[in-house]
Amino acid sequence: MITDWIVRWRTLDERFASASEALDRWERLDALGREPELLEASAEGAAPAAREVGGEEAAGEPSRQP
């Protein structure tokens, strides 16, 4: 079974292939006070509307990438 990692905040779900990527995203959102959730889900059971990208850009905030 393939596992996806989902970081959920506000109304967005961001899907990641690895736990380390998801945890990194969760930490960045938590530092911004976004109160994210970290979820583990099988790829078969993951919601088709889950987004691979989004984040601050989708919420109308500037990107903080180096």
PDB file of N, H, CA, C and O in Angstrom:
ATOM      1  N   MET A   1       0.841  -1.175   0.000  1.00  0.00           N
ATOM      2  CA  MET A   1       0.000   0.000   0.000  1.00  0.00           C
ATOM      3  C   MET A   1       0.893   1.247   0.000  1.00  0.00           C
ATOM      4  O   MET A   1       1.885   1.306   0.726  1.00  0.00           O
ATOM      5  N   ILE A   2       0.543   2.211  -0.795  1.00  0.00           N
ATOM      6  H   ILE A   2      -0.263   2.164  -1.385  1.00  0.00           H
ATOM      7  CA  ILE A   2       1.270   3.473  -0.884  1.00  0.00           C
ATOM      8  C   ILE A   2       0.662   4.449   0.123  1.00  0.00           C
ATOM      9  O   ILE A   2      -0.557   4.557   0.252  1.00  0.00           O
ATOM     10  N   THR A   3       1.529   5.145   0.822  1.00  0.00           N
ATOM     11  H   THR A   3       2.520   5.057   0.718  1.00  0.00           H
ATOM     12  CA  THR A   3       1.069   6.107   1.812  1.00  0.00           C
ATOM     13  C   THR A   3       1.341   7.514   1.332  1.00  0.00           C
ATOM     14  O   THR A   3       2.433   7.815   0.850  1.00  0.00           O
ATOM     15  N   ASP A   4       0.353   8.373   1.463  1.00  0.00           N
ATOM     16  H   ASP A   4      -0.534   8.129   1.855  1.00  0.00           H
ATOM     17  CA  ASP A   4       0.492   9.798   1.205  1.00  0.00           C
ATOM     18  C   ASP A   4       0.446  10.508   2.547  1.00  0.00           C
ATOM     19  O   ASP A   4      -0.144  10.005   3.503  1.00  0.00           O
ATOM     20  N   TRP A   5       1.056  11.651   2.613  1.00  0.00           N
ATOM     21  H   TRP A   5       1.535  12.059   1.836  1.00  0.00           H
ATOM     22  CA  TRP A   5       1.017  12.491   3.800  1.00  0.00           C
ATOM     23  C   TRP A   5       0.304  13.767   3.423  1.00  0.00           C
ATOM     24  O   TRP A   5       0.617  14.379   2.402  1.00  0.00           O
ATOM     25  N   ILE A   6      -0.640  14.168   4.228  1.00  0.00           N
ATOM     26  H   ILE A   6      -0.894  13.671   5.058  1.00  0.00           H
ATOM     27  CA  ILE A   6      -1.450  15.347   3.935  1.00  0.00           C
ATOM     28  C   ILE A   6      -1.276  16.354   5.059  1.00  0.00           C
ATOM     29  O   ILE A   6      -1.386  16.021   6.239  1.00  0.00           O
ATOM     30  N   VAL A   7      -1.004  17.588   4.669  1.00  0.00           N
ATOM     31  H   VAL A   7      -0.915  17.858   3.711  1.00  0.00           H
ATOM     32  CA  VAL A   7      -0.980  18.690   5.627  1.00  0.00           C
ATOM     33  C   VAL A   7      -2.239  19.501   5.349  1.00  0.00           C
ATOM     34  O   VAL A   7      -2.419  20.038   4.256  1.00  0.00           O
ATOM     35  N   ARG A   8      -3.100  19.582   6.344  1.00  0.00           N
ATOM     36  H   ARG A   8      -2.954  19.146   7.232  1.00  0.00           H
ATOM     37  CA  ARG A   8      -4.387  20.274   6.199  1.00  0.00           C
ATOM     38  C   ARG A   8      -4.353  21.540   7.047  1.00  0.00           C
ATOM     39  O   ARG A   8      -4.007  21.512   8.228  1.00  0.00           O
ATOM     40  N   TRP A   9      -4.720  22.646   6.413  1.00  0.00           N
ATOM     41  H   TRP A   9      -5.002  22.669   5.453  1.00  0.00           H
ATOM     42  CA  TRP A   9      -4.857  23.912   7.143  1.00  0.00           C
ATOM     43  C   TRP A   9      -5.891  24.751   6.423  1.00  0.00           C
ATOM     44  O   TRP A   9      -6.004  24.721   5.198  1.00  0.00           O
ATOM     45  N   ARG A  10      -6.639  25.496   7.211  1.00  0.00           N
ATOM     46  H   ARG A  10      -6.547  25.520   8.206  1.00  0.00           H
ATOM     47  CA  ARG A  10      -7.804  26.231   6.691  1.00  0.00           C
ATOM     48  C   ARG A  10      -8.652  25.253   5.895  1.00  0.00           C
ATOM     49  O   ARG A  10      -9.105  24.248   6.443  1.00  0.00           O
ATOM     50  N   THR A  11      -8.873  25.520   4.639  1.00  0.00           N
ATOM     51  H   THR A  11      -8.505  26.336   4.194  1.00  0.00           H
ATOM     52  CA  THR A  11      -9.657  24.604   3.799  1.00  0.00           C
ATOM     53  C   THR A  11      -8.791  23.906   2.764  1.00  0.00           C
ATOM     54  O   THR A  11      -9.312  23.317   1.817  1.00  0.00           O
ATOM     55  N   LEU A  12      -7.482  23.963   2.931  1.00  0.00           N
ATOM     56  H   LEU A  12      -7.059  24.441   3.701  1.00  0.00           H
ATOM     57  CA  LEU A  12      -6.571  23.369   1.966  1.00  0.00           C
ATOM     58  C   LEU A  12      -5.997  22.053   2.451  1.00  0.00           C
ATOM     59  O   LEU A  12      -5.667  21.907   3.628  1.00  0.00           O
ATOM     60  N   ASP A  13      -5.880  21.098   1.548  1.00  0.00           N
ATOM     61  H   ASP A  13      -6.148  21.216   0.592  1.00  0.00           H
ATOM     62  CA  ASP A  13      -5.152  19.862   1.792  1.00  0.00           C
ATOM     63  C   ASP A  13      -3.977  19.841   0.834  1.00  0.00           C
ATOM     64  O   ASP A  13      -4.153  19.951  -0.379  1.00  0.00           O
ATOM     65  N   GLU A  14      -2.790  19.702   1.373  1.00  0.00           N
ATOM     66  H   GLU A  14      -2.646  19.613   2.358  1.00  0.00           H
ATOM     67  CA  GLU A  14      -1.584  19.607   0.546  1.00  0.00           C
ATOM     68  C   GLU A  14      -1.032  18.198   0.703  1.00  0.00           C
ATOM     69  O   GLU A  14      -0.772  17.757   1.823  1.00  0.00           O
ATOM     70  N   ARG A  15      -0.849  17.485  -0.408  1.00  0.00           N
ATOM     71  H   ARG A  15      -1.060  17.844  -1.317  1.00  0.00           H
ATOM     72  CA  ARG A  15      -0.403  16.091  -0.383  1.00  0.00           C
ATOM     73  C   ARG A  15       1.096  16.010  -0.664  1.00  0.00           C
ATOM     74  O   ARG A  15       1.615  16.688  -1.551  1.00  0.00           O
ATOM     75  N   PHE A  16       1.782  15.161   0.115  1.00  0.00           N
ATOM     76  H   PHE A  16       1.360  14.611   0.835  1.00  0.00           H
ATOM     77  CA  PHE A  16       3.215  14.959  -0.038  1.00  0.00           C
ATOM     78  C   PHE A  16       3.512  13.473  -0.119  1.00  0.00           C
ATOM     79  O   PHE A  16       2.803  12.656   0.467  1.00  0.00           O
ATOM     80  N   ALA A  17       4.562  13.130  -0.846  1.00  0.00           N
ATOM     81  H   ALA A  17       5.139  13.794  -1.322  1.00  0.00           H
ATOM     82  CA  ALA A  17       4.944  11.725  -1.030  1.00  0.00           C
ATOM     83  C   ALA A  17       5.730  11.182   0.158  1.00  0.00           C
ATOM     84  O   ALA A  17       5.755   9.972   0.382  1.00  0.00           O
ATOM     85  N   SER A  18       6.375  12.071   0.924  1.00  0.00           N
ATOM     86  H   SER A  18       6.354  13.054   0.742  1.00  0.00           H
ATOM     87  CA  SER A  18       7.181  11.588   2.046  1.00  0.00           C
ATOM     88  C   SER A  18       6.792  12.294   3.339  1.00  0.00           C
ATOM     89  O   SER A  18       6.299  13.422   3.341  1.00  0.00           O
ATOM     90  N   ALA A  19       7.033  11.588   4.430  1.00  0.00           N
ATOM     91  H   ALA A  19       7.433  10.671   4.428  1.00  0.00           H
ATOM     92  CA  ALA A  19       6.732  12.146   5.743  1.00  0.00           C
ATOM     93  C   ALA A  19       7.616  13.357   6.034  1.00  0.00           C
ATOM     94  O   ALA A  19       7.157  14.314   6.658  1.00  0.00           O
ATOM     95  N   SER A  20       8.871  13.331   5.595  1.00  0.00           N
ATOM     96  H   SER A  20       9.244  12.554   5.088  1.00  0.00           H
ATOM     97  CA  SER A  20       9.776  14.447   5.879  1.00  0.00           C
ATOM     98  C   SER A  20       9.333  15.731   5.175  1.00  0.00           C
ATOM     99  O   SER A  20       9.424  16.813   5.754  1.00  0.00           O
ATOM    100  N   GLU A  21       8.856  15.624   3.937  1.00  0.00           N
ATOM    101  H   GLU A  21       8.782  14.745   3.466  1.00  0.00           H
ATOM    102  CA  GLU A  21       8.346  16.801   3.221  1.00  0.00           C
ATOM    103  C   GLU A  21       7.115  17.358   3.921  1.00  0.00           C
ATOM    104  O   GLU A  21       6.980  18.569   4.099  1.00  0.00           O
ATOM    105  N   ALA A  22       6.222  16.461   4.315  1.00  0.00           N
ATOM    106  H   ALA A  22       6.331  15.478   4.170  1.00  0.00           H
ATOM    107  CA  ALA A  22       4.993  16.888   4.985  1.00  0.00           C
ATOM    108  C   ALA A  22       5.302  17.531   6.333  1.00  0.00           C
ATOM    109  O   ALA A  22       4.699  18.543   6.690  1.00  0.00           O
ATOM    110  N   LEU A  23       6.232  16.956   7.078  1.00  0.00           N
ATOM    111  H   LEU A  23       6.722  16.134   6.789  1.00  0.00           H
ATOM    112  CA  LEU A  23       6.594  17.500   8.378  1.00  0.00           C
ATOM    113  C   LEU A  23       7.247  18.867   8.235  1.00  0.00           C
ATOM    114  O   LEU A  23       7.005  19.758   9.049  1.00  0.00           O
ATOM    115  N   ASP A  24       8.075  19.042   7.204  1.00  0.00           N
ATOM    116  H   ASP A  24       8.271  18.318   6.543  1.00  0.00           H
ATOM    117  CA  ASP A  24       8.698  20.340   6.947  1.00  0.00           C
ATOM    118  C   ASP A  24       7.627  21.393   6.681  1.00  0.00           C
ATOM    119  O   ASP A  24       7.688  22.498   7.222  1.00  0.00           O
ATOM    120  N   ARG A  25       6.650  21.051   5.852  1.00  0.00           N
ATOM    121  H   ARG A  25       6.600  20.154   5.414  1.00  0.00           H
ATOM    122  CA  ARG A  25       5.556  21.982   5.536  1.00  0.00           C
ATOM    123  C   ARG A  25       4.747  22.295   6.788  1.00  0.00           C
ATOM    124  O   ARG A  25       4.391  23.447   7.037  1.00  0.00           O
ATOM    125  N   TRP A  26       4.455  21.249   7.583  1.00  0.00           N
ATOM    126  H   TRP A  26       4.744  20.313   7.382  1.00  0.00           H
ATOM    127  CA  TRP A  26       3.692  21.430   8.809  1.00  0.00           C
ATOM    128  C   TRP A  26       4.420  22.405   9.740  1.00  0.00           C
ATOM    129  O   TRP A  26       3.799  23.298  10.316  1.00  0.00           O
ATOM    130  N   GLU A  27       5.732  22.231   9.883  1.00  0.00           N
ATOM    131  H   GLU A  27       6.236  21.506   9.415  1.00  0.00           H
ATOM    132  CA  GLU A  27       6.518  23.103  10.762  1.00  0.00           C
ATOM    133  C   GLU A  27       6.490  24.552  10.293  1.00  0.00           C
ATOM    134  O   GLU A  27       6.384  25.469  11.108  1.00  0.00           O
ATOM    135  N   ARG A  28       6.585  24.764   8.972  1.00  0.00           N
ATOM    136  H   ARG A  28       6.671  24.019   8.310  1.00  0.00           H
ATOM    137  CA  ARG A  28       6.541  26.134   8.449  1.00  0.00           C
ATOM    138  C   ARG A  28       5.187  26.778   8.696  1.00  0.00           C
ATOM    139  O   ARG A  28       5.116  27.942   9.092  1.00  0.00           O
ATOM    140  N   LEU A  29       4.109  26.029   8.466  1.00  0.00           N
ATOM    141  H   LEU A  29       4.167  25.084   8.145  1.00  0.00           H
ATOM    142  CA  LEU A  29       2.775  26.568   8.704  1.00  0.00           C
ATOM    143  C   LEU A  29       2.528  26.824  10.189  1.00  0.00           C
ATOM    144  O   LEU A  29       1.922  27.828  10.561  1.00  0.00           O
ATOM    145  N   ASP A  30       3.000  25.910  11.028  1.00  0.00           N
ATOM    146  H   ASP A  30       3.493  25.094  10.726  1.00  0.00           H
ATOM    147  CA  ASP A  30       2.843  26.083  12.476  1.00  0.00           C
ATOM    148  C   ASP A  30       3.579  27.332  12.953  1.00  0.00           C
ATOM    149  O   ASP A  30       3.073  28.063  13.805  1.00  0.00           O
ATOM    150  N   ALA A  31       4.759  27.579  12.413  1.00  0.00           N
ATOM    151  H   ALA A  31       5.170  26.986  11.721  1.00  0.00           H
ATOM    152  CA  ALA A  31       5.531  28.767  12.782  1.00  0.00           C
ATOM    153  C   ALA A  31       4.796  30.050  12.390  1.00  0.00           C
ATOM    154  O   ALA A  31       4.975  31.088  13.027  1.00  0.00           O
ATOM    155  N   LEU A  32       3.976  29.980  11.351  1.00  0.00           N
ATOM    156  H   LEU A  32       3.830  29.137  10.833  1.00  0.00           H
ATOM    157  CA  LEU A  32       3.185  31.134  10.910  1.00  0.00           C
ATOM    158  C   LEU A  32       1.860  31.250  11.675  1.00  0.00           C
ATOM    159  O   LEU A  32       1.089  32.183  11.453  1.00  0.00           O
ATOM    160  N   GLY A  33       1.602  30.292  12.580  1.00  0.00           N
ATOM    161  H   GLY A  33       2.228  29.533  12.761  1.00  0.00           H
ATOM    162  CA  GLY A  33       0.371  30.324  13.371  1.00  0.00           C
ATOM    163  C   GLY A  33      -0.849  29.812  12.627  1.00  0.00           C
ATOM    164  O   GLY A  33      -1.969  30.196  12.964  1.00  0.00           O
ATOM    165  N   ARG A  34      -0.670  28.956  11.626  1.00  0.00           N
ATOM    166  H   ARG A  34       0.240  28.644  11.353  1.00  0.00           H
ATOM    167  CA  ARG A  34      -1.778  28.477  10.800  1.00  0.00           C
ATOM    168  C   ARG A  34      -2.531  27.280  11.388  1.00  0.00           C
ATOM    169  O   ARG A  34      -3.581  26.908  10.866  1.00  0.00           O
ATOM    170  N   GLU A  35      -2.018  26.669  12.465  1.00  0.00           N
ATOM    171  H   GLU A  35      -1.165  26.972  12.890  1.00  0.00           H
ATOM    172  CA  GLU A  35      -2.642  25.517  13.115  1.00  0.00           C
ATOM    173  C   GLU A  35      -2.914  24.364  12.138  1.00  0.00           C
ATOM    174  O   GLU A  35      -4.061  23.944  11.985  1.00  0.00           O
ATOM    175  N   PRO A  36      -1.872  23.854  11.483  1.00  0.00           N
ATOM    176  CA  PRO A  36      -2.062  22.765  10.518  1.00  0.00           C
ATOM    177  C   PRO A  36      -2.251  21.413  11.201  1.00  0.00           C
ATOM    178  O   PRO A  36      -1.921  21.239  12.374  1.00  0.00           O
ATOM    179  N   GLU A  37      -2.787  20.463  10.439  1.00  0.00           N
ATOM    180  H   GLU A  37      -3.055  20.604   9.486  1.00  0.00           H
ATOM    181  CA  GLU A  37      -2.900  19.073  10.878  1.00  0.00           C
ATOM    182  C   GLU A  37      -2.029  18.229   9.959  1.00  0.00           C
ATOM    183  O   GLU A  37      -1.931  18.514   8.765  1.00  0.00           O
ATOM    184  N   LEU A  38      -1.395  17.193  10.500  1.00  0.00           N
ATOM    185  H   LEU A  38      -1.475  16.961  11.470  1.00  0.00           H
ATOM    186  CA  LEU A  38      -0.593  16.267   9.704  1.00  0.00           C
ATOM    187  C   LEU A  38      -1.325  14.938   9.688  1.00  0.00           C
ATOM    188  O   LEU A  38      -1.574  14.355  10.743  1.00  0.00           O
ATOM    189  N   LEU A  39      -1.676  14.448   8.497  1.00  0.00           N
ATOM    190  H   LEU A  39      -1.474  14.922   7.639  1.00  0.00           H
ATOM    191  CA  LEU A  39      -2.440  13.223   8.352  1.00  0.00           C
ATOM    192  C   LEU A  39      -1.704  12.218   7.479  1.00  0.00           C
ATOM    193  O   LEU A  39      -1.056  12.589   6.500  1.00  0.00           O
ATOM    194  N   GLU A  40      -1.808  10.953   7.838  1.00  0.00           N
ATOM    195  H   GLU A  40      -2.334  10.652   8.633  1.00  0.00           H
ATOM    196  CA  GLU A  40      -1.268   9.882   7.003  1.00  0.00           C
ATOM    197  C   GLU A  40      -2.455   9.184   6.365  1.00  0.00           C
ATOM    198  O   GLU A  40      -3.406   8.828   7.061  1.00  0.00           O
ATOM    199  N   ALA A  41      -2.419   8.981   5.060  1.00  0.00           N
ATOM    200  H   ALA A  41      -1.646   9.269   4.494  1.00  0.00           H
ATOM    201  CA  ALA A  41      -3.539   8.348   4.362  1.00  0.00           C
ATOM    202  C   ALA A  41      -3.018   7.463   3.248  1.00  0.00           C
ATOM    203  O   ALA A  41      -2.017   7.780   2.605  1.00  0.00           O
ATOM    204  N   SER A  42      -3.700   6.356   3.024  1.00  0.00           N
ATOM    205  H   SER A  42      -4.514   6.098   3.546  1.00  0.00           H
ATOM    206  CA  SER A  42      -3.333   5.517   1.884  1.00  0.00           C
ATOM    207  C   SER A  42      -3.712   6.262   0.618  1.00  0.00           C
ATOM    208  O   SER A  42      -4.676   7.028   0.607  1.00  0.00           O
ATOM    209  N   ALA A  43      -2.963   6.043  -0.438  1.00  0.00           N
ATOM    210  H   ALA A  43      -2.180   5.421  -0.428  1.00  0.00           H
ATOM    211  CA  ALA A  43      -3.229   6.730  -1.706  1.00  0.00           C
ATOM    212  C   ALA A  43      -4.615   6.393  -2.224  1.00  0.00           C
ATOM    213  O   ALA A  43      -5.260   7.228  -2.859  1.00  0.00           O
ATOM    214  N   GLU A  44      -5.082   5.177  -1.962  1.00  0.00           N
ATOM    215  H   GLU A  44      -4.558   4.498  -1.446  1.00  0.00           H
ATOM    216  CA  GLU A  44      -6.405   4.779  -2.437  1.00  0.00           C
ATOM    217  C   GLU A  44      -7.510   5.516  -1.715  1.00  0.00           C
ATOM    218  O   GLU A  44      -8.559   5.789  -2.297  1.00  0.00           O
ATOM    219  N   GLY A  45      -7.284   5.846  -0.435  1.00  0.00           N
ATOM    220  H   GLY A  45      -6.432   5.624   0.038  1.00  0.00           H
ATOM    221  CA  GLY A  45      -8.319   6.485   0.367  1.00  0.00           C
ATOM    222  C   GLY A  45      -8.222   7.990   0.414  1.00  0.00           C
ATOM    223  O   GLY A  45      -9.087   8.644   0.998  1.00  0.00           O
ATOM    224  N   ALA A  46      -7.185   8.562  -0.190  1.00  0.00           N
ATOM    225  H   ALA A  46      -6.483   8.032  -0.665  1.00  0.00           H
ATOM    226  CA  ALA A  46      -7.005  10.006  -0.143  1.00  0.00           C
ATOM    227  C   ALA A  46      -8.048  10.699  -1.003  1.00  0.00           C
ATOM    228  O   ALA A  46      -8.441  10.195  -2.054  1.00  0.00           O
ATOM    229  N   ALA A  47      -8.485  11.847  -0.548  1.00  0.00           N
ATOM    230  H   ALA A  47      -8.165  12.257   0.307  1.00  0.00           H
ATOM    231  CA  ALA A  47      -9.489  12.614  -1.283  1.00  0.00           C
ATOM    232  C   ALA A  47      -8.924  13.073  -2.624  1.00  0.00           C
ATOM    233  O   ALA A  47      -7.803  13.580  -2.666  1.00  0.00           O
ATOM    234  N   PRO A  48      -9.661  12.910  -3.714  1.00  0.00           N
ATOM    235  CA  PRO A  48      -9.158  13.330  -5.021  1.00  0.00           C
ATOM    236  C   PRO A  48      -8.937  14.833  -5.104  1.00  0.00           C
ATOM    237  O   PRO A  48      -8.180  15.289  -5.960  1.00  0.00           O
ATOM    238  N   ALA A  49      -9.571  15.607  -4.248  1.00  0.00           N
ATOM    239  H   ALA A  49     -10.186  15.236  -3.553  1.00  0.00           H
ATOM    240  CA  ALA A  49      -9.418  17.058  -4.289  1.00  0.00           C
ATOM    241  C   ALA A  49      -8.205  17.536  -3.512  1.00  0.00           C
ATOM    242  O   ALA A  49      -7.923  18.734  -3.489  1.00  0.00           O
ATOM    243  N   ALA A  50      -7.481  16.627  -2.875  1.00  0.00           N
ATOM    244  H   ALA A  50      -7.710  15.654  -2.893  1.00  0.00           H
ATOM    245  CA  ALA A  50      -6.288  17.038  -2.122  1.00  0.00           C
ATOM    246  C   ALA A  50      -5.305  17.688  -3.078  1.00  0.00           C
ATOM    247  O   ALA A  50      -5.120  17.226  -4.204  1.00  0.00           O
ATOM    248  N   ARG A  51      -4.679  18.761  -2.624  1.00  0.00           N
ATOM    249  H   ARG A  51      -4.829  19.136  -1.709  1.00  0.00           H
ATOM    250  CA  ARG A  51      -3.808  19.538  -3.488  1.00  0.00           C
ATOM    251  C   ARG A  51      -2.355  19.253  -3.189  1.00  0.00           C
ATOM    252  O   ARG A  51      -1.962  19.135  -2.029  1.00  0.00           O
ATOM    253  N   GLU A  52      -1.564  19.143  -4.229  1.00  0.00           N
ATOM    254  H   GLU A  52      -1.883  19.239  -5.172  1.00  0.00           H
ATOM    255  CA  GLU A  52      -0.135  18.915  -4.053  1.00  0.00           C
ATOM    256  C   GLU A  52       0.582  20.216  -3.718  1.00  0.00           C
ATOM    257  O   GLU A  52       1.570  20.215  -2.983  1.00  0.00           O
ATOM    258  N   VAL A  53       0.085  21.330  -4.258  1.00  0.00           N
ATOM    259  H   VAL A  53      -0.718  21.331  -4.855  1.00  0.00           H
ATOM    260  CA  VAL A  53       0.665  22.634  -3.961  1.00  0.00           C
ATOM    261  C   VAL A  53      -0.446  23.568  -3.532  1.00  0.00           C
ATOM    262  O   VAL A  53      -1.623  23.274  -3.743  1.00  0.00           O
ATOM    263  N   GLY A  54      -0.102  24.646  -2.955  1.00  0.00           N
ATOM    264  H   GLY A  54       0.854  24.885  -2.783  1.00  0.00           H
ATOM    265  CA  GLY A  54      -1.093  25.607  -2.475  1.00  0.00           C
ATOM    266  C   GLY A  54      -0.398  26.538  -1.524  1.00  0.00           C
ATOM    267  O   GLY A  54       0.270  27.483  -1.942  1.00  0.00           O
ATOM    268  N   GLY A  55      -0.549  26.282  -0.265  1.00  0.00           N
ATOM    269  H   GLY A  55      -1.092  25.514   0.075  1.00  0.00           H
ATOM    270  CA  GLY A  55       0.162  27.035   0.749  1.00  0.00           C
ATOM    271  C   GLY A  55      -0.204  28.492   0.787  1.00  0.00           C
ATOM    272  O   GLY A  55      -1.324  28.879   0.455  1.00  0.00           O
ATOM    273  N   GLU A  56       0.767  29.311   1.200  1.00  0.00           N
ATOM    274  H   GLU A  56       1.677  28.997   1.470  1.00  0.00           H
ATOM    275  CA  GLU A  56       0.519  30.737   1.360  1.00  0.00           C
ATOM    276  C   GLU A  56       0.087  31.381   0.049  1.00  0.00           C
ATOM    277  O   GLU A  56      -0.726  32.305   0.045  1.00  0.00           O
ATOM    278  N   GLU A  57       0.633  30.891  -1.068  1.00  0.00           N
ATOM    279  H   GLU A  57       1.294  30.140  -1.065  1.00  0.00           H
ATOM    280  CA  GLU A  57       0.277  31.478  -2.360  1.00  0.00           C
ATOM    281  C   GLU A  57      -1.221  31.349  -2.615  1.00  0.00           C
ATOM    282  O   GLU A  57      -1.852  32.288  -3.100  1.00  0.00           O
ATOM    283  N   ALA A  58      -1.791  30.190  -2.290  1.00  0.00           N
ATOM    284  H   ALA A  58      -1.278  29.427  -1.896  1.00  0.00           H
ATOM    285  CA  ALA A  58      -3.217  29.967  -2.500  1.00  0.00           C
ATOM    286  C   ALA A  58      -4.051  30.806  -1.561  1.00  0.00           C
ATOM    287  O   ALA A  58      -5.204  31.111  -1.870  1.00  0.00           O
ATOM    288  N   ALA A  59      -3.500  31.188  -0.422  1.00  0.00           N
ATOM    289  H   ALA A  59      -2.564  30.941  -0.172  1.00  0.00           H
ATOM    290  CA  ALA A  59      -4.225  31.989   0.548  1.00  0.00           C
ATOM    291  C   ALA A  59      -4.009  33.488   0.318  1.00  0.00           C
ATOM    292  O   ALA A  59      -4.465  34.311   1.111  1.00  0.00           O
ATOM    293  N   GLY A  60      -3.324  33.833  -0.750  1.00  0.00           N
ATOM    294  H   GLY A  60      -2.953  33.164  -1.394  1.00  0.00           H
ATOM    295  CA  GLY A  60      -3.103  35.226  -1.067  1.00  0.00           C
ATOM    296  C   GLY A  60      -1.933  35.841  -0.327  1.00  0.00           C
ATOM    297  O   GLY A  60      -1.843  37.065  -0.227  1.00  0.00           O
ATOM    298  N   GLU A  61      -1.037  35.021   0.193  1.00  0.00           N
ATOM    299  H   GLU A  61      -1.110  34.027   0.112  1.00  0.00           H
ATOM    300  CA  GLU A  61       0.122  35.520   0.916  1.00  0.00           C
ATOM    301  C   GLU A  61       1.370  35.303   0.063  1.00  0.00           C
ATOM    302  O   GLU A  61       1.411  34.354  -0.720  1.00  0.00           O
ATOM    303  N   PRO A  62       2.368  36.139   0.190  1.00  0.00           N
ATOM    304  CA  PRO A  62       3.572  35.994  -0.631  1.00  0.00           C
ATOM    305  C   PRO A  62       4.347  34.727  -0.288  1.00  0.00           C
ATOM    306  O   PRO A  62       4.306  34.250   0.847  1.00  0.00           O
ATOM    307  N   SER A  63       5.040  34.197  -1.262  1.00  0.00           N
ATOM    308  H   SER A  63       5.073  34.585  -2.183  1.00  0.00           H
ATOM    309  CA  SER A  63       5.862  33.028  -1.066  1.00  0.00           C
ATOM    310  C   SER A  63       7.072  33.371  -0.225  1.00  0.00           C
ATOM    311  O   SER A  63       7.625  34.466  -0.330  1.00  0.00           O
ATOM    312  N   ARG A  64       7.486  32.417   0.623  1.00  0.00           N
ATOM    313  H   ARG A  64       7.037  31.528   0.708  1.00  0.00           H
ATOM    314  CA  ARG A  64       8.661  32.624   1.472  1.00  0.00           C
ATOM    315  C   ARG A  64       9.778  31.684   1.079  1.00  0.00           C
ATOM    316  O   ARG A  64      10.614  31.340   1.914  1.00  0.00           O
ATOM    317  N   GLN A  65       9.812  31.264  -0.166  1.00  0.00           N
ATOM    318  H   GLN A  65       9.133  31.544  -0.845  1.00  0.00           H
ATOM    319  CA  GLN A  65      10.855  30.345  -0.618  1.00  0.00           C
ATOM    320  C   GLN A  65      12.144  31.101  -0.848  1.00  0.00           C
ATOM    321  O   GLN A  65      12.132  32.248  -1.294  1.00  0.00           O
ATOM    322  N   PRO A  66      13.277  30.444  -0.536  1.00  0.00           N
ATOM    323  CA  PRO A  66      14.583  31.110  -0.735  1.00  0.00           C
ATOM    324  C   PRO A  66      14.904  31.333  -2.181  1.00  0.00           C
ATOM    325  O   PRO A  66      15.960  31.878  -2.502  1.00  0.00           O
TER     326      PRO A  66
END
